[in-house]
Amino acid sequence: MVGAFFHDLGRVPGLPVDVSPSQVRRFLDKADGSVARLEWDDGRVPKPVMEDYCRWDRTRRLAAYTRQLPPELLEWDGLPMREALGVLCAEQACPRDKSSSPAGIPGLDIALCSGLLRLATRLELCDVRPAHDIYRRLGIERRSVPRQTSDDVEWRRYVLRLELIPKRRSTDYLVEVEAITLRSVVEYDLRATLDGIQEEFRRCQRLRTKWGEKWQRLPLPSAIDLAKLSGLEYTYEELRFELVRDDVLQLLGGTKLYGNPNVFVRELLQNAIDAVRLRNILDIGRRRGTVAISCWEDQGSIWFRIDDDGIGMDLQTIREYFLQVGRSYYNSEDLNRELRTLGRSRSRFSAISRFGIGIMSCFMLGDRIEVSTRKYQGVGEPGTALRLSVDRREDFATLRQDDQGSDPIPAGPGMVPLDFREDCGTTVAVRINAARHYVPPQVLLRYAEFFHFTNECTLFLNGKEHFGVDLTKPILDGAVFTHKRLGKKENSEFTARHLGRIRVDAIPLDISSRSPEPRIQGQLVAIMASLETSEQVGLLDLLSPVKRSRLSSIVRDALAATSVGVEVSADLSRVRLKCKCIEAVNQAREALGIEKRLPRDEEEKQAAILRQLTDRHESDFTEMDARVLAGLDISIEFEGDYDGFGISVNVSSVRWWGHNGVTLPVKRRNEFLHDDFDENEYLDDTIDISRVSLSGSMTPSGRVFLVGNVSLMDDLRPDLSLARDELEDIPFVIPASLLLALRRAIPMGLPEWLAAELDEYSRHQHPLDVEESVDLGPILAAVSSIENGWWVEPVLTIGDAQYTIEQAKDFVERRQGPVILHFSDRPWGYFPRAFDLIGAALAQKRLNMRWRAPAEAGKDGSVVAIPGPSPVVAEIMEDFPPLCFMYHEDEENLCVERGPWNAGHPLCAWFISRGAELKKSVPGHFSELRQIFRQRSGDALFHYARAKEKQGVIDLESLLVGYSADDYMAYGDDLDQETATRVALALVGIVVDRVVAAAPDLRPPAEVMELLGV
């Protein structure tokens, strides 16, 4: 019984014996791929791995533990048991070949005790060791990470309280199981456990021959009788969802997943680059590897072959990863262990390949794959050379090793056929039946050329070296300043009268040498256009003579008195002029006495304008008057061509960024390069406008247009679709890193106004079209990942000056009073700028802030910083945009128009304090509350409530006072503060009612329940 206690003690981490680092490393080197992945670089071992280690190393640990105990505690009638106990526990994992007796206890049969202990552990035959008590005392039920080991299945059996009844006789006997299970999954687990016990019976029968002669005929359980195992009101069958192999292979190897069959070129190229980069990390003396692609036509077949001198594969890699659909070696524990063994950091390598399905894309066109490979194993002899042949029509691959026959992989003109590689690396050749799928070899080579982005390795295409984008040299040698004139266009009269000459400047931005984030490199050019004219432009100037003649004199005079801002921008070949007319139209309406509140519908808007004009002025008005004052018939955009700057053709808006040397997609739609791919198509800037671009939009929206190339490395990458042909998400760390690099790359010595313009651009433009609201958590993670980055950047504006976050804190403390922080837009809104998001996130982390309501309705309030320590940011705040919740100077309001939620309001205080528990206990209801609190304008809240009304969740009409829902829709009004509060409380109250029903312990205080009317 003492042995049984020690046996259980060895399974848990709490044993008071030091963990041996050398033993942990031995365990990690021997553990299989099922071991949880390690956070080894941070020096931490996850708890599930430690549990596995404790079981693996229990012999050494228990022996050390017994040696620490006083010998008199482990005696029986004067016989010392300490050594015997250590041996007995060791026997559990590795039974001896023959029986022997430890010193001090003559005649003790350790092999017998070991067998009996294993049976007792499985069958729990002793009443003094109740199973549920052991389960509780060992803390297995409190494991933080759910596990599916054999022990957990065994313990689950105990919880079921089933009964095992040994039918003892003078000979070997059966063990009868009496159990009733309520669900088939429980019965499945139970049967799996009983199968393990049955195997233990067979094992003990085999080990019986090692016992002493007097124990050879000891009756033992021989089998389990399942006759009395039954389910309650169900039929037991092992029914589960299973994948049909042929159908899955057809899906992964067909065009349904990838769309374009030629993208297998990209999959093979990225696999080769991953292999080369990993070899470069393992082989420190190597600077760069080589990838060679060849494609040729031969006797009715088209061959596509790719050779690399990368890491290569051994038989285990082929068996467990290359031929296993959905398993990637680069994301495996085997690679982690290999990197640890060689003393390399996992953080230095992040593969392009992620899903483990890329090789299947070869079968979209190919019917046969030939592989030759040899594994790099560090210093010394390379691994065994292997040849693999995979035929689409066959279920099995053919494997040969370097002493088994000869079947060379075909070679193109001027190449030597290859069978077994002598050097490390991998060769993959795909055969395409030209009669079934004819693809000109030159097309496949152009795909390889397109997907090869930067020179992570030396690439040869049919023997000729192909150079990717060079990110070490600036695109321009220096800034270029020039004057351009627009060519004659439709609005040449306007351009000649008001625009005169246009100045266009091109500024090189060396991202590679200036970026504080080493995972981002690039070379860009900022193109800026400006007007050299002081003549004022009014709305009347934007109308053609015919339209001006159709205006009434009163409206004509009002339009002439307006002032229109003119914005000019340029890209590589065009200059665009855009007139900002909204402010000018509002000026004209105000001068004519027209109300600001007008219907959204264009016809109703024009009718309302005519009606108000007639009521206020004793004159006749025309339809043209109404159209112009409604914002129609005003030409606001003009365009002209110019000769550009002679920038390299490698600068393209559809092939401008990559990851680890491979071109990234830019399209958001599930549409990629078509079959009749033109080699020059990816250099054309006019193919499609539904793509992500550097400048934030295809048409420059400001005075700065960015063009160039950007490369991302390792784990700094966007989220792609499974087929890797469209963007699903761009993590905020990418635009944050790029934006910081842009700011740091602004050259010294520029004219002051030009440097200020670039700085202003970085503050107002959101690169890469990431326009959705971003939560505080990802922003802080992005900022923290860049050393010497945003924390030392002037991200906050106070008055007319910019401050770093620490400078702003010092300034506030010195002022000893409220200081207004200026943001160009609301960080909690729907389309905030990246710069504002970063500034607001850092301010929320370091400053003590309040929200100051506007002095009058319709105006914006202010974010003010006050002296004092910054409040602790609740964990749940990371799930919301920065400053979504703030303390208000007026503590009574729940929300204010265009402002943040009041963190001091009882409802918000409850949600912030209990948010983490809500997220964990009732995630569905938490998600509903999160959606409500993210509606940060009266208009957004109204539309959200309108959608809920259509679902039958809320009666919106009863909450609106003075207007109907149709009125709000017609005029586009924001909800006023009082109405917005009523709507918000009603929406939250419905969800809180469900929260209380599902989790009563999360019930809000009585004050909040009263406010919600729940």
LINGIUR-V713121 format. One record per pair of residues at least 6 apart in sequence whose C-alpha atoms are under 8 Angstrom apart, sorted by the first residue. I is the first residue (numbers start at 0). J is the second residue. Records with the same first field share a line. If there is no record, write none. Layout:
# LINGIUR-V713121
I = J + J
This chain:
# LINGIUR-V713121
1 = 84
2 = 84 + 87 + 88 + 116
3 = 116 + 120
5 = 61 + 84 + 88
6 = 88
8 = 14
9 = 53 + 54 + 57 + 58 + 60 + 61
10 = 50 + 53 + 54 + 57
11 = 50 + 53 + 54 + 137
12 = 49 + 50 + 53
14 = 60 + 64
15 = 64
16 = 60 + 63 + 64
22 = 56
23 = 52
26 = 52 + 55
27 = 336
28 = 336 + 340
31 = 332 + 333
32 = 331 + 332 + 333
33 = 332
34 = 48 + 51 + 332
35 = 45 + 47 + 48 + 332
36 = 332
37 = 43 + 44 + 45 + 48
38 = 44 + 45
40 = 344 + 345 + 346
46 = 144
47 = 144
58 = 85 + 88 + 89
61 = 85 + 88
62 = 85
65 = 81 + 82 + 85
66 = 81
70 = 79 + 81
71 = 79
73 = 79 + 80 + 81
74 = 80 + 81
78 = 103 + 104
79 = 103 + 104
80 = 103 + 104
82 = 101 + 102
83 = 101 + 102 + 109
86 = 101 + 109
87 = 109 + 112 + 113
88 = 113
90 = 109 + 110 + 113
91 = 113 + 117
94 = 110 + 113
95 = 110
96 = 209
97 = 110 + 209 + 210
98 = 108 + 109 + 110 + 209 + 210 + 211
99 = 107 + 108 + 109 + 110
100 = 106 + 107 + 108 + 109
101 = 107 + 109
108 = 210 + 211
110 = 209 + 210
111 = 207 + 210 + 211 + 214
114 = 203 + 206
117 = 199
118 = 199 + 200
119 = 125
121 = 196
122 = 163 + 196
123 = 129 + 130
130 = 154 + 157 + 158
131 = 157 + 158
134 = 140 + 154
139 = 151
149 = 192
152 = 188 + 189 + 191 + 192
153 = 189 + 192
155 = 188
156 = 188 + 189 + 192
159 = 180
161 = 176 + 177 + 178 + 179
162 = 176 + 177 + 178
163 = 174 + 175 + 176 + 177
164 = 174 + 175 + 176 + 177
165 = 172 + 173 + 174 + 175 + 220
166 = 172 + 173 + 174 + 175
167 = 173 + 218
168 = 218
169 = 218
170 = 216 + 217 + 218 + 219
171 = 217 + 218 + 219 + 220 + 221
172 = 218 + 219 + 220 + 221 + 222
173 = 220 + 221 + 222 + 223 + 224
174 = 220 + 221 + 222 + 223 + 224
175 = 223 + 224 + 225 + 226 + 227
176 = 223 + 224 + 225 + 226 + 227 + 228
177 = 225 + 227 + 228
178 = 227 + 228 + 229
179 = 228 + 229 + 230 + 231
180 = 186 + 229 + 230 + 231
181 = 230 + 231 + 232
182 = 230 + 231 + 233
183 = 230 + 233 + 234 + 235 + 236
186 = 230 + 235
187 = 237
193 = 223
197 = 221 + 222 + 223
200 = 220 + 221 + 222
201 = 221
204 = 219 + 221
207 = 215
208 = 215
248 = 359
250 = 256
251 = 356 + 359 + 360
252 = 359 + 360 + 361 + 362 + 363
253 = 260 + 360 + 362 + 363
254 = 260 + 363
256 = 721 + 722
257 = 360 + 722 + 724
258 = 670
259 = 671 + 672 + 673 + 674
260 = 360 + 363 + 364
261 = 364 + 443 + 446 + 674
262 = 360 + 446
263 = 357 + 358 + 360 + 361 + 363
264 = 443 + 446 + 447
265 = 446 + 447 + 450 + 661
266 = 357 + 358 + 360
267 = 305 + 357 + 358
268 = 305 + 447 + 450 + 451 + 661
269 = 351 + 352 + 661
270 = 351 + 352
271 = 290 + 305 + 306 + 307 + 309 + 425
272 = 290 + 307 + 309 + 455 + 456 + 659 + 660
273 = 309 + 350 + 351 + 352
274 = 307 + 308 + 309 + 310 + 311 + 424
275 = 287 + 288 + 289 + 307 + 308 + 309 + 310 + 456
276 = 287 + 288 + 309 + 348 + 455
277 = 309 + 310 + 348
278 = 309 + 310 + 375
279 = 285 + 286 + 287 + 288 + 309
280 = 343 + 347 + 348
281 = 338 + 341 + 343 + 377
282 = 377
287 = 455 + 456 + 457
288 = 307 + 308 + 309 + 456 + 457
289 = 307 + 308 + 456 + 457 + 458 + 459
290 = 305 + 306 + 307 + 308 + 456 + 457 + 458 + 459
291 = 305 + 306 + 307 + 458 + 459 + 460 + 461 + 462
292 = 303 + 304 + 305 + 306 + 444 + 458 + 459 + 460 + 461 + 462
293 = 303 + 304 + 305 + 411 + 444 + 460 + 461 + 462
294 = 301 + 302 + 303 + 304 + 411 + 440 + 441 + 443 + 444 + 461
295 = 301 + 302 + 303 + 411 + 412 + 440
296 = 302 + 440
299 = 432 + 433 + 434
300 = 430 + 431 + 432 + 433 + 434
301 = 430 + 431 + 432 + 433 + 437 + 438 + 440
302 = 428 + 429 + 430 + 431
303 = 428 + 429 + 430 + 440
304 = 426 + 427 + 428 + 429
305 = 426 + 427 + 428
306 = 424 + 425 + 426 + 427
307 = 424 + 425 + 426
308 = 422 + 423 + 424 + 425
309 = 375 + 423 + 424 + 425
310 = 374 + 375 + 423 + 424 + 425
311 = 372 + 373 + 374 + 375 + 423 + 424 + 425
312 = 372 + 373 + 374 + 375 + 424 + 425
313 = 372 + 373 + 374 + 382 + 383 + 385
314 = 385
316 = 328
319 = 326
320 = 326 + 327 + 328 + 355
321 = 327 + 328 + 355 + 358
323 = 355
324 = 355 + 356
325 = 354 + 355 + 356
326 = 354 + 355 + 356
327 = 352 + 353 + 354 + 355
328 = 334 + 355
329 = 349 + 350 + 352 + 353
330 = 353
335 = 345
338 = 344 + 345
341 = 377
347 = 713
348 = 713
349 = 712 + 713 + 714
350 = 659 + 713 + 714
351 = 658 + 659 + 713
354 = 721
361 = 368 + 429
362 = 391
364 = 431 + 432 + 436
365 = 429 + 430 + 431 + 432
366 = 390 + 391 + 392 + 429 + 430 + 431 + 432
367 = 388 + 389 + 390 + 391 + 429 + 430 + 431
368 = 388 + 389 + 390 + 427 + 428 + 429 + 430
369 = 386 + 387 + 388 + 389 + 408 + 426 + 427 + 428 + 429
370 = 386 + 387 + 388 + 408 + 425 + 426 + 427 + 428
371 = 384 + 385 + 386 + 387 + 418 + 419 + 420 + 425 + 426 + 427
372 = 384 + 385 + 386 + 419 + 420 + 423 + 424 + 425 + 426
373 = 381 + 382 + 383 + 384 + 385 + 420 + 421 + 422 + 423 + 424 + 425
374 = 381 + 382 + 383 + 384 + 423 + 424
375 = 381 + 382 + 423 + 424
376 = 382
381 = 422 + 423
382 = 423
383 = 400 + 401
384 = 400 + 401 + 419 + 420 + 421
385 = 398 + 399 + 400 + 401 + 419 + 420
386 = 398 + 399 + 400 + 401 + 418 + 419
387 = 396 + 397 + 398 + 399
388 = 396 + 397 + 398
389 = 395 + 396 + 397
390 = 396
401 = 419
405 = 418
406 = 418
407 = 416 + 417 + 418 + 419
408 = 416 + 417 + 418 + 428
409 = 416 + 417
410 = 416 + 417
431 = 437
442 = 676
444 = 460
445 = 678
448 = 465
449 = 654 + 662 + 681
450 = 661 + 662 + 663
451 = 467 + 660 + 661 + 662
452 = 467 + 468 + 656 + 657 + 660 + 661 + 662
453 = 466 + 467 + 468 + 469 + 470 + 657 + 659 + 660 + 661 + 710
454 = 466 + 467 + 468 + 469 + 660
455 = 659 + 660
457 = 464 + 465 + 466
458 = 464 + 465 + 466
459 = 465
468 = 649 + 708
470 = 511 + 520 + 521 + 522 + 708
471 = 511 + 512 + 521 + 522
472 = 509 + 522
473 = 507 + 508 + 509 + 522 + 523
474 = 507 + 522 + 523 + 524 + 646 + 647 + 707
475 = 506 + 507 + 524 + 646
476 = 507
477 = 506 + 507
478 = 504 + 505 + 506 + 507
479 = 504 + 505 + 506
480 = 502 + 503 + 504 + 505
481 = 502 + 503 + 504
482 = 500 + 501 + 502 + 503
483 = 500 + 501 + 502 + 503 + 641
484 = 499 + 500 + 501 + 641
485 = 494 + 501 + 574 + 638 + 639 + 640 + 641
486 = 639 + 640 + 641
487 = 639
488 = 638 + 639
490 = 637
493 = 540 + 541
497 = 532 + 534 + 535 + 536
498 = 530 + 531 + 532
499 = 530 + 531 + 532
500 = 530 + 531 + 532
501 = 528 + 529 + 530 + 531
502 = 528 + 529 + 530 + 531
503 = 526 + 527 + 528 + 529 + 569
504 = 525 + 526 + 527 + 528
505 = 524 + 525 + 526 + 527 + 644
506 = 524 + 525 + 526
507 = 522 + 523 + 524 + 525 + 746
508 = 522 + 523 + 524 + 525 + 741 + 744 + 745 + 746
509 = 521 + 522 + 523 + 744
510 = 519 + 520 + 521 + 522 + 523 + 740 + 741 + 743 + 744
511 = 519 + 520 + 521 + 522
512 = 520
513 = 740 + 743 + 744
514 = 520 + 739 + 740 + 741 + 743 + 744
515 = 739 + 740 + 785 + 786 + 787 + 788
516 = 736 + 740 + 785 + 786
518 = 711 + 712 + 713 + 715
519 = 709 + 710 + 711 + 712 + 715 + 736 + 737
520 = 709 + 710 + 711
521 = 707 + 708 + 709 + 710
522 = 707 + 708 + 709
523 = 705 + 706 + 707 + 708 + 709
524 = 705 + 706 + 707
525 = 703 + 704 + 705 + 706
526 = 569 + 570 + 571 + 703 + 704 + 705 + 706
527 = 568 + 569 + 702 + 703 + 704
528 = 567 + 568 + 569 + 574 + 702 + 703
529 = 566 + 567 + 568 + 702
530 = 567
535 = 562 + 563
536 = 561 + 562 + 563 + 564 + 565
537 = 558 + 559 + 560 + 561 + 562 + 563 + 583
538 = 558 + 559 + 561 + 562 + 563 + 580 + 583 + 584 + 633
539 = 547 + 555 + 558 + 559
540 = 559
541 = 633 + 634 + 635
542 = 632 + 633 + 634
546 = 623
547 = 555
549 = 621 + 623 + 624
550 = 620 + 621 + 623 + 624
551 = 619 + 620 + 621 + 624
554 = 587 + 591 + 624
557 = 587 + 590 + 591
558 = 584 + 587
560 = 587
561 = 583 + 584 + 586 + 587
562 = 583
563 = 578 + 579 + 580 + 582 + 583
564 = 578 + 579 + 580
565 = 576 + 577 + 578 + 579
566 = 576 + 577 + 578 + 579 + 701 + 702
567 = 574 + 575 + 576 + 577 + 701 + 702
568 = 574 + 575 + 576 + 699 + 700 + 701 + 702 + 703 + 704
569 = 575 + 699 + 702 + 703 + 704
570 = 643 + 699 + 704 + 705
571 = 643 + 644 + 646
572 = 640 + 641 + 642 + 643
573 = 638 + 639 + 640 + 641 + 643
574 = 638 + 639 + 640 + 641
575 = 636 + 637 + 638 + 639
576 = 635 + 636 + 637 + 638
577 = 635 + 636 + 637
578 = 635 + 636
579 = 635
580 = 630 + 635
581 = 630
584 = 628 + 629 + 630
585 = 595
587 = 628
588 = 594 + 595 + 628
589 = 595
591 = 612
592 = 611 + 612 + 615
593 = 608 + 611 + 612
596 = 970
597 = 604 + 607 + 970
598 = 604 + 607 + 969 + 970 + 971
599 = 968 + 969 + 970 + 971
600 = 969
601 = 629
604 = 629
605 = 625 + 626 + 628 + 629
606 = 625
608 = 625 + 628 + 629
609 = 620 + 622 + 624 + 625
612 = 620
613 = 619 + 620
626 = 632
627 = 633
648 = 682
649 = 682
650 = 682 + 706 + 707 + 708
651 = 681 + 682 + 683 + 684 + 706 + 707
652 = 682 + 683 + 684 + 692 + 706
653 = 664 + 665 + 681 + 682 + 683 + 684 + 690 + 692
654 = 662 + 663 + 664 + 665 + 681 + 682
655 = 662 + 707 + 708 + 709
656 = 662 + 663 + 708 + 709 + 710 + 711
657 = 663 + 709 + 710 + 711
658 = 710 + 711 + 712 + 713 + 716
659 = 710 + 711 + 712 + 713
660 = 710
664 = 723 + 724 + 725 + 726
665 = 690 + 691 + 692 + 725 + 726
666 = 689 + 690 + 691 + 724 + 725 + 726
667 = 689 + 690 + 691 + 725 + 726 + 727
668 = 689 + 725
669 = 724 + 725
670 = 724 + 725
671 = 724 + 725
680 = 686
688 = 697
690 = 697
691 = 697 + 767 + 768
692 = 766 + 767 + 768
693 = 705 + 706 + 766 + 767 + 768
694 = 703 + 704 + 705 + 706 + 764 + 765 + 766 + 767 + 768
695 = 764 + 765 + 766 + 767 + 768 + 769
696 = 767 + 768
701 = 760
702 = 760
703 = 757 + 760
715 = 732 + 733
716 = 729 + 730 + 733
717 = 726 + 727 + 728 + 729 + 730 + 733
718 = 726 + 727 + 728 + 729 + 730
719 = 725 + 726 + 727 + 728
720 = 726 + 727
729 = 769
730 = 777
731 = 769 + 773 + 777 + 778 + 781
732 = 777 + 778 + 780 + 781 + 782
734 = 765 + 766 + 767 + 769 + 833
735 = 781 + 782 + 833
736 = 781 + 785
737 = 766
738 = 761 + 766
739 = 788 + 789
741 = 761
742 = 757 + 758 + 761
745 = 754 + 757
761 = 834
762 = 832 + 833 + 834 + 835
763 = 823 + 832 + 833 + 834
764 = 832 + 833
765 = 832 + 833 + 834
766 = 833
770 = 829 + 830 + 831 + 832
771 = 829 + 830 + 831
772 = 826 + 827 + 828 + 829 + 830 + 831 + 880
773 = 836 + 879 + 880
774 = 877 + 878 + 879 + 880 + 881
775 = 840 + 876 + 877 + 878 + 879 + 880 + 881
776 = 876 + 877 + 878 + 879
777 = 877
778 = 836 + 837 + 840
779 = 837 + 840 + 841
782 = 788 + 789 + 790 + 837
789 = 837
790 = 803 + 804 + 805 + 841
791 = 803 + 804 + 805
792 = 802 + 803 + 804
793 = 801 + 802 + 803 + 804
794 = 801 + 802 + 803 + 804 + 834 + 835 + 837 + 838
795 = 801 + 802 + 803 + 804 + 807 + 820 + 821 + 822 + 838
796 = 802 + 820 + 821 + 822
797 = 807 + 818 + 819 + 820 + 821
798 = 819 + 820 + 821
804 = 838 + 841 + 842 + 845
808 = 845 + 846
811 = 817 + 818 + 864 + 865 + 866
812 = 865 + 866 + 867
815 = 865 + 866
816 = 865 + 866
817 = 863 + 864 + 865 + 866
818 = 863 + 864 + 865
819 = 861 + 862 + 863 + 864
820 = 861 + 862 + 863 + 864
821 = 861 + 862
822 = 835
823 = 832 + 835
824 = 831 + 832 + 835
825 = 831 + 835
826 = 832 + 835 + 836 + 839 + 880 + 881 + 882 + 883
827 = 880 + 881 + 882 + 883 + 899 + 933 + 935
828 = 935 + 936
829 = 935
836 = 881
839 = 881 + 882
840 = 881 + 882
843 = 869 + 872 + 881 + 882
844 = 869 + 871 + 872
845 = 868 + 869
846 = 864 + 865 + 868 + 869 + 870
847 = 864 + 865 + 866 + 867 + 868 + 869 + 870
848 = 862 + 863 + 864 + 865 + 869 + 885 + 886
849 = 862 + 863 + 864 + 865 + 885 + 886 + 887 + 888
850 = 860 + 861 + 862 + 863 + 885 + 886 + 887 + 888 + 898 + 899
851 = 860 + 861 + 862 + 863 + 887 + 888 + 889
852 = 859 + 860 + 861 + 887 + 888 + 889 + 895 + 898
853 = 859 + 860 + 861
854 = 860
857 = 896
859 = 897 + 898
860 = 897 + 898
873 = 911 + 912
874 = 915
875 = 911 + 914 + 915
876 = 884 + 911
879 = 929 + 933
880 = 933
882 = 899
883 = 899 + 900 + 933 + 935
884 = 899 + 900 + 901 + 902 + 907
885 = 899 + 900 + 901 + 902 + 903
886 = 901 + 902 + 903
887 = 901 + 902 + 903
890 = 901 + 903 + 904
891 = 904
892 = 901 + 904
893 = 900 + 901 + 904 + 906 + 907 + 980
894 = 900 + 901 + 976 + 979 + 980
895 = 976
896 = 936 + 937 + 973 + 974 + 975 + 976
897 = 935 + 936 + 937
898 = 935 + 936
899 = 935
900 = 907 + 932
901 = 907
902 = 908 + 911
905 = 1006 + 1007
906 = 1007
909 = 1003 + 1004
913 = 1001
914 = 925
916 = 1001
917 = 924 + 925 + 1001
918 = 925 + 926
920 = 998
921 = 994 + 997 + 998
924 = 990 + 991 + 993 + 994
927 = 990
928 = 987 + 990
931 = 940 + 943 + 983 + 986 + 987
934 = 940 + 943
936 = 973
937 = 973 + 974 + 975 + 976 + 979
938 = 971 + 972 + 973 + 974
940 = 974 + 979 + 982 + 983
941 = 973 + 974 + 979 + 982
944 = 953 + 955 + 982 + 986
945 = 955
947 = 953
948 = 954 + 955
952 = 989
953 = 985 + 986
955 = 964 + 982
956 = 963 + 964
958 = 978 + 981 + 982
959 = 978
960 = 978
967 = 973
984 = 1010 + 1011
985 = 1011
987 = 1011
988 = 1011 + 1012 + 1013
989 = 1013
991 = 1002 + 1013
992 = 1013
994 = 1001 + 1002
995 = 1001 + 1002
